[in-house]
């Protein structure tokens, strides 16, 4: 299965150009859409989910013309928006059962089977009788995925899912997405590079409504070998430094300031060559834009 987006553009009524000629091809697997706040990620996600219309462009999932066949898309879409509401006083198992009913699974024993399968898949079976209001952030997000999984979707869209999760919950959520992404298309929109680096088989970077690159995260890192350099710059005048070097990022470590720069050749001057990470690719791509 392939999701193909061609020349998608959207200008809001206040004049903000949120999408500018966006084209992407998204195969089965976990796809990371990475970009800073305001880049256009949610606009793109909502447009794919047919919650809003673009001004121009096309979106196809194989031979399904998504903006023109909204009902058909809804039958195969699971969507986890940035914020989703549920009844805090309801038990997980009951709420999921109701969702199954809404999605048209009328047979009670079939529903029971589906609910059990999904709650086990997202690791919430033991918490099935707990009220949703008592769930931790990570459990809520996994419940969000559970509700998105009802009805056997072929496409799952997850918008900024890991904000507010602790590292353990985030890893658990990542593993769940990776597992689901084996069989269908999962699009994960995020501004957190780590959400993408360990997981996604394919990714794109978006900024100011434009796709800057679409790539395989593992492959693109190879292009950066030998080009990322680090140095302790504690006490250095950064304004001058930034005029001379292509600074990617700075970090504080043990009271010292370290800077990473991009350079095709050895900048000498006490820099040491370091292994590239996806964050280098991300910041370098954004700074080139
Ligand atoms: P992201 O999800 O990457 O943070 P968004 O798609 O939410 O980005 O926003 C992209 C741009 O469009 C931003 O400049 C945002 O302020 C603007 N925007 C988003 N929704 C609307 C709207 N309904 N009306 C006007 N401008 C909007």
Boltz pocket constraint, residues with backbone or C-beta under 6 A from the ligand:
constraints:
  - pocket:
      binder: B
      contacts: [[A, 12], [A, 13], [A, 14], [A, 16], [A, 17], [A, 18], [A, 35], [A, 36], [A, 37], [A, 38], [A, 39], [A, 40], [A, 41], [A, 42], [A, 43], [A, 44]]
      max_distance: 6.0
